[in-house]
Amino acid sequence: MTRLSVEMLAADTAEPITSAGHAQLGIAVLAGIAVIVLLITKFKLHAFLSLTIGSLALGAAAGAPLDKVISSFTSGLGSTVSGVGVLIALGAILGKLLADSGGADQIVDTILRKAGGRSMPWAMVLIASVIGLPLFFEVGVVLLIPVVMMVAKRGNYSLMRIGIPALAGLSVMHGLVPPHPGPLAAVDAVGADLGITLALGVLVAIPTVIIAGPVFSKVAARWVDVQAPERMIEPRTSGELEKTGRRPSFGATLATMLLPVVLMLAQALVDIVIDDPENSVQRVFDVIGSPMIALLASVLVALFTMGRPAGFSKGRLSETVEKSLAPIAGILLIVGAGGGFKQTLIDSGVGQMVLDISKDWSIPAILLAWLIAVAIRLATGSATVATISAAGLVAPLAADMSTTHAALLVLAIGAGSVFLSHVNDAGFWLIKEYFGVSVGQNLKTWSVMECIISVVAGGLVLLLSLVI
């Protein structure tokens, strides 16, 4: 949802809502979220179906005509997919090229050759952060786990001393830095500027990943002193590398991965410095720094800097692109349904209700957004669902915010969305099984790390909101 549409919504719903209206809408929100939580956790229903049914339940409880609820949901789904769908697809293609070409292996091997001893946890953070830029969290975990196990075994490190920094790098990228689906969807819902959000996201991410990664890993290694399980240590080679023995260079791979970030940050910087929409230089940077063009440019460059050096034929490149798109169907549907749920919240008057109530509260909007995201994350176990739902609830609060504060609102939501991964989160079980630890040990390491990321990032965002 654009800033303009939020302002129009605020204007169209300027009539004060009665206390009875507030009560009914509050019950409707709780009912809608309760339905989603129950379907996801109790009945193990896919998040796409759960969000769809929860949206209908919300509208019905709010007393809205069912045809209007359906219209709101479908329009929200369509606008969200049109806003972030292409970006998610381009990110998936870039990530698949990185993995299949051996580019990820090249980055890992180069950094590990330069690191050793006490610097190894820092090297793992750097590896995970760079690789995590274009990859979804689960894909990044699968890609990095063999590296974590190999380094821990060969260097005789505690698994947590190496694993926690790697997981922190991936999780921070996933929660705070576009082009990951959650931050992208929140940017779209709130109407924030993507370049400013990216710049501030990187600023918040750096100290957050240091504290939650290398620093906390010292404590985690004392709490849970385990070694890498033998069953997870396997030779690490990409399938195509086995055939050709070739892979892209470190410099070309790193430059390709950072290209969209550089273009988007350059666009944000030019907008700040020039601040003249009619200026030809600014107009050029507004185009090349737009998320779609930046990611598209990176994908096209990757075809030559990663695919060709790895020995990919034209047919192999086409196959890689095709295979990268199938796994994101579920993510696109979940993000789209989350957008539908968000639009149902807004059209039912819930967004305006939050706006009205928050005027009487002394709680800052940034903190409110973080708390809402935390509550939904704890209930559903899904960072993406928490991000999209929270963004829908607090979107009207961004209507009168500056560009930087709207971006900080997005980051507050992202920070809250990763709080306390526990037994209702698929990622919790993924990490538990890979690391071969008990539920209690996973809670003391992975879950605590997620809390640290959420609290540190949320605190930094709140601090930035006071000084900029």
C-alpha positions as CSV (number, residue, x, y, z in Angstrom):
1,M,0.0,0.0,0.0
2,T,1.4,3.4,-1.0
3,R,1.7,6.3,1.4
4,L,-0.9,8.1,-0.7
5,S,-3.4,5.4,-0.4
6,V,-2.9,5.3,3.4
7,E,-3.5,9.0,3.6
8,M,-6.6,8.6,1.4
9,L,-7.8,5.9,3.8
10,A,-7.2,8.1,6.8
11,A,-9.2,10.8,5.1
12,D,-12.1,8.5,4.2
13,T,-12.4,7.1,7.7
14,A,-11.9,10.2,9.6
15,E,-15.2,9.8,11.5
16,P,-14.5,8.8,15.1
17,I,-15.3,5.2,16.0
18,T,-17.5,4.7,19.0
19,S,-16.4,2.7,22.0
20,A,-18.8,-0.1,20.9
21,G,-17.2,0.0,17.5
22,H,-13.8,-0.3,19.1
23,A,-14.9,-3.2,21.1
24,Q,-16.4,-5.1,18.2
25,L,-13.3,-4.4,16.0
26,G,-11.0,-5.5,18.8
27,I,-12.9,-8.8,19.1
28,A,-12.8,-9.2,15.4
29,V,-9.0,-8.8,15.3
30,L,-8.6,-11.3,18.1
31,A,-11.0,-13.7,16.4
32,G,-9.2,-13.5,13.0
33,I,-5.7,-13.9,14.5
34,A,-7.0,-16.8,16.8
35,V,-8.4,-18.6,13.7
36,I,-5.0,-18.2,11.9
37,V,-3.1,-19.4,15.0
38,L,-5.4,-22.4,15.6
39,L,-5.3,-23.5,12.0
40,I,-1.6,-23.3,11.7
41,T,-0.6,-24.8,15.1
42,K,-3.4,-27.2,15.9
43,F,-4.6,-28.4,12.5
44,K,-1.3,-27.9,10.7
45,L,-3.0,-26.1,7.8
46,H,-0.9,-24.3,5.3
47,A,-0.3,-20.6,6.1
48,F,-1.9,-19.6,2.8
49,L,-5.2,-21.3,3.6
50,S,-5.1,-20.2,7.3
51,L,-4.6,-16.5,6.3
52,T,-7.4,-16.7,3.8
53,I,-9.9,-18.3,6.3
54,G,-8.7,-15.9,9.0
55,S,-9.4,-12.9,6.8
56,L,-13.0,-14.1,6.2
57,A,-13.4,-14.7,10.0
58,L,-12.1,-11.2,10.7
59,G,-14.5,-9.6,8.3
60,A,-17.5,-11.6,9.6
61,A,-16.7,-10.8,13.2
62,A,-16.4,-7.1,12.3
63,G,-19.9,-7.2,10.8
64,A,-18.8,-6.5,7.2
65,P,-20.7,-7.9,4.2
66,L,-19.0,-11.0,3.0
67,D,-18.8,-9.9,-0.6
68,K,-16.9,-6.7,0.6
69,V,-14.6,-8.9,2.7
70,I,-13.8,-11.1,-0.3
71,S,-13.2,-8.0,-2.4
72,S,-10.8,-6.5,0.2
73,F,-8.9,-9.8,0.5
74,T,-8.5,-10.3,-3.2
75,S,-7.5,-6.7,-3.9
76,G,-4.9,-6.8,-1.0
77,L,-3.5,-10.1,-2.3
78,G,-3.2,-8.8,-5.8
79,S,-1.6,-5.5,-4.8
80,T,0.9,-7.3,-2.6
81,V,1.9,-9.8,-5.2
82,S,2.3,-7.1,-7.8
83,G,4.4,-5.1,-5.4
84,V,6.8,-7.8,-4.2
85,G,6.2,-10.9,-6.4
86,V,8.7,-10.0,-9.1
87,L,11.3,-9.1,-6.5
88,I,11.0,-12.4,-4.6
89,A,11.3,-14.3,-8.0
90,L,14.4,-12.3,-9.0
91,G,15.9,-13.0,-5.5
92,A,15.2,-16.7,-5.9
93,I,17.0,-16.8,-9.3
94,L,20.0,-15.0,-7.9
95,G,20.2,-17.3,-4.9
96,K,19.9,-20.4,-7.2
97,L,22.7,-19.2,-9.5
98,L,24.9,-18.5,-6.4
99,A,24.4,-22.0,-5.0
100,D,24.5,-24.1,-8.3
101,S,27.5,-22.3,-9.8
102,G,29.7,-22.9,-6.8
103,G,29.8,-19.1,-6.1
104,A,28.7,-19.7,-2.5
105,D,31.5,-22.3,-2.1
106,Q,34.0,-19.9,-3.5
107,I,33.0,-17.2,-1.0
108,V,33.1,-19.6,1.9
109,D,36.5,-21.1,0.9
110,T,38.1,-17.8,0.3
111,I,37.0,-16.3,3.7
112,L,37.9,-19.5,5.6
113,R,41.4,-19.4,4.1
114,K,41.9,-16.0,5.5
115,A,40.4,-16.8,8.9
116,G,41.5,-18.9,11.8
117,G,41.5,-19.2,15.6
118,R,39.5,-16.5,17.3
119,S,38.5,-14.8,14.1
120,M,36.6,-17.9,12.8
121,P,33.2,-16.9,14.4
122,W,33.6,-13.5,12.8
123,A,34.3,-15.1,9.5
124,M,31.1,-17.2,9.8
125,V,29.1,-14.1,10.4
126,L,30.6,-12.5,7.3
127,I,29.9,-15.6,5.2
128,A,26.3,-15.9,6.4
129,S,25.6,-12.2,5.9
130,V,26.9,-12.1,2.3
131,I,25.3,-15.4,1.3
132,G,22.1,-14.5,3.2
133,L,21.5,-11.4,1.1
134,P,19.7,-13.1,-1.8
135,L,18.7,-16.4,-0.1
136,F,15.7,-17.3,1.9
137,F,16.5,-18.4,5.4
138,E,15.8,-22.1,5.0
139,V,17.9,-22.2,1.8
140,G,20.7,-20.4,3.5
141,V,20.6,-22.9,6.4
142,V,20.8,-25.9,4.1
143,L,23.7,-24.3,2.2
144,L,25.7,-23.3,5.3
145,I,25.2,-26.3,7.6
146,P,27.8,-28.4,5.9
147,V,30.3,-25.5,6.1
148,V,29.5,-25.0,9.8
149,M,30.0,-28.7,10.5
150,M,33.2,-29.0,8.6
151,V,34.8,-25.9,10.3
152,A,33.7,-27.0,13.7
153,K,35.1,-30.6,13.2
154,R,38.4,-29.6,11.5
155,G,39.1,-26.8,13.9
156,N,37.9,-28.6,17.0
157,Y,35.5,-25.8,17.8
158,S,32.3,-26.1,19.9
159,L,29.4,-26.4,17.4
160,M,27.7,-23.4,19.0
161,R,30.8,-21.2,18.7
162,I,30.7,-21.6,14.9
163,G,26.9,-22.3,14.3
164,I,25.4,-19.4,16.2
165,P,27.3,-16.7,14.3
166,A,26.2,-18.3,11.0
167,L,22.6,-18.5,12.1
168,A,22.7,-14.9,13.4
169,G,23.9,-13.6,10.0
170,L,21.1,-15.4,8.2
171,S,18.4,-14.5,10.6
172,V,19.3,-10.8,10.8
173,M,19.3,-10.6,7.0
174,H,16.0,-12.4,6.8
175,G,14.3,-10.1,9.3
176,L,15.7,-6.6,8.6
177,V,17.2,-6.4,5.1
178,P,15.3,-6.3,1.8
179,P,15.0,-8.1,-0.7
180,H,13.7,-10.8,1.8
181,P,10.0,-11.3,1.5
182,G,9.1,-10.1,5.0
183,P,10.8,-6.7,4.8
184,L,9.6,-6.2,1.2
185,A,6.0,-6.9,2.2
186,A,6.2,-4.5,5.2
187,V,7.8,-1.8,3.0
188,D,4.9,-2.2,0.5
189,A,2.2,-2.2,3.3
190,V,3.6,0.8,5.2
191,G,4.5,2.8,2.0
192,A,8.1,3.3,3.1
193,D,11.0,4.1,0.9
194,L,12.9,0.9,0.1
195,G,16.3,2.6,-0.3
196,I,16.1,4.3,3.0
197,T,14.8,1.1,4.7
198,L,17.7,-0.8,3.2
199,A,20.3,1.7,4.4
200,L,18.9,1.9,7.9
201,G,18.4,-1.9,7.9
202,V,22.1,-2.4,7.2
203,L,23.0,0.2,9.9
204,V,20.9,-1.7,12.5
205,A,22.0,-5.1,11.3
206,I,25.7,-4.7,11.8
207,P,25.7,-4.2,15.6
208,T,22.8,-6.6,16.0
209,V,24.6,-9.5,14.2
210,I,27.8,-8.8,16.2
211,I,26.0,-9.1,19.6
212,A,23.8,-12.0,18.6
213,G,26.6,-13.9,16.7
214,P,30.2,-13.9,17.8
215,V,29.5,-12.3,21.3
216,F,26.6,-14.5,22.3
217,S,28.2,-17.6,20.8
218,K,30.8,-17.6,23.6
219,V,28.0,-17.9,26.1
220,A,26.0,-20.4,24.1
221,A,29.1,-22.6,23.7
222,R,29.4,-22.7,27.6
223,W,25.7,-23.5,28.0
224,V,25.6,-26.2,25.4
225,D,29.0,-27.7,24.7
226,V,28.4,-30.1,21.8
227,Q,30.5,-31.2,18.9
228,A,29.4,-31.4,15.2
229,P,27.4,-34.6,14.6
230,E,29.3,-37.0,12.3
231,R,26.2,-37.7,10.2
232,M,26.1,-34.1,9.0
233,I,29.7,-33.8,7.9
234,E,29.8,-34.5,4.1
235,P,32.0,-33.4,1.2
236,R,30.8,-30.0,0.1
237,T,30.7,-29.6,-3.7
238,S,28.0,-28.3,-6.0
239,G,26.7,-30.8,-8.6
240,E,27.9,-28.8,-11.6
241,L,31.3,-28.3,-10.0
242,E,31.8,-32.0,-9.8
243,K,31.4,-32.2,-13.6
244,T,33.4,-29.2,-14.7
245,G,35.8,-28.5,-11.9
246,R,35.2,-24.8,-12.5
247,R,33.5,-22.0,-10.5
248,P,33.3,-18.2,-10.5
249,S,35.9,-16.1,-8.9
250,F,35.5,-14.6,-5.4
251,G,35.6,-11.0,-6.6
252,A,33.1,-11.4,-9.3
253,T,30.7,-13.4,-7.1
254,L,30.9,-10.9,-4.2
255,A,30.4,-7.9,-6.6
256,T,27.4,-9.5,-8.2
257,M,25.8,-10.2,-4.8
258,L,26.3,-6.7,-3.6
259,L,25.3,-5.0,-6.9
260,P,21.6,-4.6,-6.0
261,V,22.4,-3.3,-2.5
262,V,24.9,-0.7,-4.0
263,L,22.4,0.5,-6.6
264,M,19.5,0.9,-4.1
265,L,21.7,2.7,-1.6
266,A,23.1,5.0,-4.3
267,Q,19.5,5.9,-5.3
268,A,18.7,6.7,-1.7
269,L,21.8,8.8,-1.3
270,V,21.2,10.8,-4.6
271,D,17.6,11.4,-3.5
272,I,18.8,12.9,-0.2
273,V,21.6,15.0,-1.7
274,I,19.8,16.4,-4.8
275,D,16.1,16.2,-3.6
276,D,14.8,17.4,-7.0
277,P,12.4,15.0,-8.8
278,E,13.0,17.0,-12.0
279,N,16.7,16.6,-11.9
280,S,18.0,14.3,-14.7
281,V,20.6,12.7,-12.5
282,Q,18.1,11.9,-9.8
283,R,15.7,10.5,-12.3
284,V,18.3,8.1,-13.7
285,F,19.2,6.9,-10.2
286,D,15.5,6.5,-9.4
287,V,15.3,4.1,-12.3
288,I,18.5,2.1,-11.8
289,G,18.1,2.1,-8.1
290,S,14.5,0.8,-8.1
291,P,14.3,-2.6,-6.5
292,M,13.1,-4.4,-9.7
293,I,15.8,-2.9,-11.9
294,A,18.6,-3.4,-9.3
295,L,17.7,-7.0,-8.8
296,L,17.2,-7.6,-12.5
297,A,20.6,-6.1,-13.3
298,S,22.2,-8.4,-10.7
299,V,20.5,-11.5,-12.2
300,L,21.6,-10.6,-15.7
301,V,25.2,-9.9,-14.5
302,A,25.1,-13.2,-12.6
303,L,24.4,-15.2,-15.7
304,F,27.8,-14.1,-17.0
305,T,29.8,-13.7,-13.8
306,M,28.6,-17.0,-12.2
307,G,27.0,-19.2,-14.8
308,R,29.6,-18.9,-17.6
309,P,32.7,-19.3,-15.4
310,A,31.1,-22.5,-13.9
311,G,30.7,-23.9,-17.4
312,F,26.9,-23.6,-17.7
313,S,25.5,-23.9,-21.2
314,K,22.6,-21.8,-22.3
315,G,20.3,-24.7,-21.6
316,R,21.8,-25.2,-18.1
317,L,21.2,-21.5,-17.3
318,S,17.6,-21.8,-18.4
319,E,17.2,-24.9,-16.3
320,T,18.6,-23.2,-13.3
321,V,16.3,-20.2,-13.6
322,E,13.3,-22.6,-14.1
323,K,14.2,-24.7,-11.0
324,S,14.6,-21.6,-8.9
325,L,11.0,-20.4,-9.4
326,A,9.1,-23.6,-8.3
327,P,10.1,-23.5,-4.6
328,I,8.9,-19.9,-4.1
329,A,5.3,-20.6,-5.1
330,G,4.3,-21.3,-1.4
331,I,6.2,-18.1,-0.3
332,L,4.4,-16.0,-2.9
333,L,1.0,-17.3,-1.8
334,I,1.7,-16.8,1.9
335,V,2.9,-13.2,1.3
336,G,-0.1,-12.6,-1.0
337,A,-2.6,-13.9,1.5
338,G,-0.9,-11.9,4.2
339,G,-1.5,-8.8,2.0
340,G,-5.1,-9.8,1.7
341,F,-5.4,-10.2,5.5
342,K,-3.7,-6.7,5.8
343,Q,-6.2,-5.1,3.5
344,T,-9.1,-6.8,5.3
345,L,-7.8,-5.3,8.5
346,I,-7.6,-1.8,7.0
347,D,-10.9,-1.9,5.2
348,S,-12.7,-3.2,8.3
349,G,-11.6,-0.1,10.1
350,V,-9.0,-1.9,12.3
351,G,-6.1,0.3,11.1
352,Q,-8.0,3.4,11.9
353,M,-9.0,2.0,15.3
354,V,-5.3,1.4,16.1
355,L,-4.6,5.0,15.0
356,D,-7.4,6.4,17.2
357,I,-6.4,4.3,20.3
358,S,-2.7,5.0,20.0
359,K,-3.4,8.8,20.2
360,D,-4.4,8.3,23.8
361,W,-1.4,6.0,24.6
362,S,2.0,7.2,25.7
363,I,3.7,4.3,23.8
364,P,5.7,5.3,20.8
365,A,4.5,3.9,17.4
366,I,7.8,2.2,16.8
367,L,7.5,0.2,20.1
368,L,3.8,-0.5,19.4
369,A,4.8,-2.0,16.0
370,W,7.5,-4.2,17.6
371,L,5.1,-5.5,20.3
372,I,2.4,-6.4,17.8
373,A,4.9,-8.3,15.7
374,V,6.2,-10.1,18.8
375,A,2.8,-11.2,19.8
376,I,1.9,-12.5,16.4
377,R,5.3,-14.2,16.0
378,L,4.8,-16.0,19.4
379,A,1.3,-17.1,18.4
380,T,1.9,-18.3,14.9
381,G,5.6,-19.2,14.8
382,S,6.0,-17.5,11.4
383,A,8.1,-14.4,11.0
384,T,6.5,-13.7,7.6
385,V,3.0,-13.9,8.9
386,A,4.0,-11.7,11.9
387,T,5.6,-9.1,9.6
388,I,2.7,-8.9,7.2
389,S,-0.1,-8.9,9.9
390,A,1.7,-6.3,12.0
391,A,2.4,-4.1,9.0
392,G,-1.4,-4.2,8.2
393,L,-2.3,-3.2,11.7
394,V,0.1,-0.2,12.1
395,A,0.2,1.0,8.4
396,P,-2.1,4.0,9.2
397,L,0.4,5.2,11.8
398,A,2.9,5.8,9.0
399,A,0.7,8.4,7.2
400,D,2.1,11.3,9.1
401,M,5.6,10.0,9.5
402,S,8.7,11.2,7.9
403,T,10.5,9.0,5.3
404,T,13.1,7.9,7.8
405,H,10.5,7.1,10.5
406,A,8.4,5.1,8.1
407,A,11.5,3.0,7.3
408,L,12.2,2.6,11.0
409,L,8.6,1.4,11.5
410,V,9.2,-1.3,9.0
411,L,12.5,-2.3,10.8
412,A,10.7,-2.4,14.1
413,I,8.2,-4.8,12.7
414,G,11.0,-6.9,11.2
415,A,12.8,-7.0,14.5
416,G,9.7,-8.1,16.4
417,S,8.9,-10.8,13.8
418,V,12.0,-12.9,14.8
419,F,11.4,-12.9,18.6
420,L,11.7,-16.3,20.4
421,S,11.5,-19.1,17.8
422,H,10.0,-22.0,19.7
423,V,8.1,-25.3,19.1
424,N,5.5,-23.8,16.7
425,D,8.2,-22.6,14.3
426,A,9.4,-24.9,11.6
427,G,12.9,-23.2,11.7
428,F,13.2,-24.3,15.4
429,W,12.9,-28.0,14.4
430,L,15.1,-27.5,11.3
431,I,18.0,-26.2,13.5
432,K,17.4,-28.8,16.2
433,E,17.7,-31.7,13.8
434,Y,20.7,-30.3,12.0
435,F,22.6,-29.6,15.2
436,G,21.6,-32.8,16.9
437,V,20.6,-31.1,20.1
438,S,17.6,-31.6,22.5
439,V,14.6,-29.3,22.7
440,G,16.0,-27.7,25.9
441,Q,19.4,-27.1,24.3
442,N,17.9,-25.6,21.3
443,L,15.8,-23.2,23.4
444,K,18.9,-22.1,25.3
445,T,20.9,-21.4,22.1
446,W,18.9,-20.8,18.9
447,S,15.8,-19.4,20.7
448,V,17.8,-17.1,23.0
449,M,19.8,-15.9,19.9
450,E,16.5,-15.0,18.2
451,C,15.4,-13.0,21.2
452,I,18.7,-11.2,21.3
453,I,18.4,-10.2,17.7
454,S,14.8,-9.0,18.2
455,V,15.5,-7.0,21.4
456,V,18.8,-5.5,20.2
457,A,17.5,-4.5,16.8
458,G,14.2,-3.2,18.3
459,G,16.2,-1.1,20.8
460,L,18.5,0.3,18.1
461,V,15.5,1.2,15.9
462,L,13.8,3.0,18.8
463,L,17.1,4.8,19.6
464,L,17.4,5.9,16.0
465,S,13.8,7.2,16.0
466,L,14.8,9.6,18.8
467,V,17.9,11.0,17.0
468,I,17.0,11.2,13.3
